[in-house]
């Protein structure tokens, strides 16, 4: 058991590239992770990590050992899977990576927890591109196309972009009658946190429109709040502003000119034997995420 715990500490440190982050994930101190790795290196007689003050990286021997450890963990998980399938209800920890759109995800995730109380959700909200297999995720939800042949995929639903602002803002600044009119308005922009690039509104105009930026945010929720307070126009997914539009705190403009849309997909590692907890999660999200009114 001590060896298994040491291997777990090594794998967490290798994947996080940090003893501190590994300790946080395991619920122990960074020094405990460092000592476990040091004992492992002493027992094996090889150096597994290059260490610096900020990051640890695998040596060639460490990379080779990590691959073997992953195979061992997979065998253990497979044994647990075979046992879990003999039980009535799916259970166990389910590690999922999701985009930073909590307003869309959380209601359905809450309903899933109520339906499957024996499944423990470990949720990682991030917009970075994760490696589903190498980082140990059971499932990932993202927009765009699936390009990894090692993964299975299923469409969850689609969304459309809306240009929205508060009635008070349009009363003060006027309602844009064409896409070209947007150049004279205060625009609330979204920046992709992984690339630092501003999201292009791609509104279909025949020529490029120079938008006057009033504020930038790396997540959607602040843009919704700023738009509600009458501080500018935002281009946001319909699911993020549906309640505000119904309540009258936001209104849409130029609907006929905005045609951009996107698709959410759920991806999970391809396997001949799908774990029950993953199967019920995929089915539940596909049936309920975009079933909300």
N, C-alpha and C positions, 0 to 999 in steps of 0.2 A: 504493500500500500504506500510506503514511503517513496518507493521508486516511481510509482504511478503519479504521486503528487509532484515529484521533482520533474517528471516529464511534462506534466501540465504547466508548471511554472516556466519551463524552458520554451514550450510552444507559445504561451501567451506573450512572453518577452520577445520572441522571434517575430511574431505577427504584429505586435505593437511597436517594436523597435525601441522599447523603453521599459526599464525595470519598474519605474514609477507607475506607468499606465498599466502594466501587467499586474502589479500589486493591487491597484484600484479595482481591476476586474475580478481578482481572486479574493479580495477582502483581506489582504495582508499588507505588510509594509514593503517598501521597495528593497530595504536591506534584506528582508526574508527571501525575496525572490533572488537577489544577488547571491546570497549564501547558498541557496538551493542550486543555482546554476554553477557556482564555484565547486560545490561538492560533486556535481555531475561531471564537470570537466576533470576534477581530480581522479574520479573513478575511471573515466574513459581514457585519461592520459592525453587528451587533445584540447585545444582551445576552440570553443564554439562561437565566441563573439569577439569582435573588435569593439572596445569600449572607448567612449569619449565622454565629456562632461554633459553632453546634450542628447546623445543618441547611441544606441548599440546596433551593430550590423553583424550579420552572420559571416563567419569564415567559410571557406569552401567545405571544410569538414562539418561545420554547423549546418550548412544548407543540405548536405547529404543526410545528416542525422535527422533534420526536420522532416524530410520526405518520408523516412522510415517511421518516424513517430506518428505522422499523419495516417499512415497505413494501419498502425497498431490501434489508434483511436477509432478509425473507421471499422475495424473488426469488432471493437468493443461496442460501438454504436449499433452495428448490425446484430450482435447478440442481444442487446437490449431491445432492438426493434422486433426481433423474433418473439421475445417474451411479451412485449407490449401488445402484439397483435392477437395474443390469446385472451386479452382482457376485453371487456365490453366497450369501454369508452377510451378514446384517444387521450393521452396524457403526456406530461413531461414539458421541458423547456423548449420554446419555439423562438429562434432568433431571426428577427426580420428587420431588413433595412427599408426605410420608406422615405419619400421626398418630404421636404419641410412644408407640408400643406395639412397641418393638423385639423383645420376646420372641416376638411373633407374626410380625413381618415378616422379621427377619434370616435365619432358616433358609431361607425360600423365596427371598429375595434372593441368598443364598449359592449356592443351587442354580442360580438363573438365571445368575449369573456363570460358573459352571462349564460351563453348557450353551452360553452365548453369550459366549465370551471376548473377542470383538472389539468388544463393546459396553461403553462406559465409563459406569458409573452415577455420577450426581451427585445425591446424596440429601439432601433437606432435611426433617429430622424436626421438625415443628411442629404445634401444635394450632390455630394461627390460621387464619382463613378467607383463603385466598390467591386471587388472580385468575389463573387458569390461563393465559389468553392474554396479559394485560398484563404479567405477571411472567415470561413466557417458559418456562413449564413444558411438558414434553412430555406428562406424565400426572400425575394427582393421585389419591390414595386417601383417602377420607373415609367417615364414617358419615352416615346421614341421607339425605334426598331430594336429587336433583339438580334445581336450579331454573334453571340457565343454559342457554338455548336454543342457545347457540353451542357447546355441548359434547355429545359422545357419551358414553354411560355403559353400564356393564356390571356386574351384581351379582357380587361375589366370594364372598360367603357371609354367614352370620348367626352371632350369638353370643347367649348368655344370661347374665344376671347371677346370681352366687352369693353368698350370705352365708357367709363362712368365718372360721374362727379356729383357733388351735392347740389340740390336745387338752389341753395343760397349762392354757391359759386357761380352757377350759370346766370342767376339773376343779376349778379354784380359784373360778370365779364362777358355775358352773351353766350348763346348756344352756337357752336360751330356748325355752319351749313354745309361745309365741304371739308375734305381731308386737308386741303391747303390752309384752312382757317386755323388748324391746330398750331401752326407756327407762332401764332399770337397768344397762345394760352400757356399757363403754367402746367408742366407735365411731371408726373410722379413716376419715376422709372425703377425698374427692377434690374439689379446687377447679379449675374451668375457668380456665386461665391467661389466656385472651383476655377473659373477662368478670369474673373474680374471684368468680364465684358458686359456692357449694357445690353439688355434684351431688346432686339429690334422689333418694333411694333408691326412691321411688315403689313401695312394696311392696304396695299394694292394700288397706291397712287402711281400715276404714270411717271412722276419724277420724285426724287428724294426730298423729303420734308425735314428741314432742320428744326428739331424739337427744342423748346426752351425748358431746360430741366430745372425744376424747383426743389426736388428731393430725390435721393436714391436710397434704396434698401435692398439688402441681400435676401430678405424674406418677404412674403406677400402680406402678412397680417398688418405690419405698420403702414403699408400703402393703403389698405382698406380704411384704417383709422384716419389717416391724413386726408383721404378723399372725403370721408364723412364730415370732417371738420371744415370742409370748404376751401382746402388749400391747393387744389389743383385737380387735373384730370388724370386718371390712371387707366392703364390697359391691363385687365385682370381676367383670370379664368371665371367662367360663369358660376362655378360652384362656390367660389370665394365671396361672391357678392350677391348671391341669390336672395338671402334673407334680408339684406339691406335694401335691395330693389323692391321687395315685397313690402317692407316697412316704410318705404318712401324716403329713406335717408340718403339713398343714391338713386340716380336715374341714368339710363343709357342714352347715348347719342351716336349718330352716324351708324346705326345698326346695319343698314344696307351696304355700307362700304367696308365693313370688317368681315373678312371671310376666313381668318386663320383659326385652325382647330388643332387638337392634339389627342393622343390616345394613351391611356394608362394600361400597362401590362404587368402581370405578375410572373416572375421567373423563379425557377427552382432547379437544383441539380438533377440531371437525368439519372434515373435509377430504375432497374428492373423491378424493384420492390419499393414502392413509395410508402413512406412512413404514414401511419394513420393521422398523426397530428398535422402533417403537411397537407395531406389530401383534404381534410375537413376545412383547413384554413383557406386553401385555394378555392374550393367550392363556395365557401361562405362569402369570401370577398367578391367573387365573380357574380354571385346572385344578389348581393346586397349593397355594394359600394355605390353604385349609380342607380339603385332603386329608390333612393331618397327623393321625395317630391321637390 
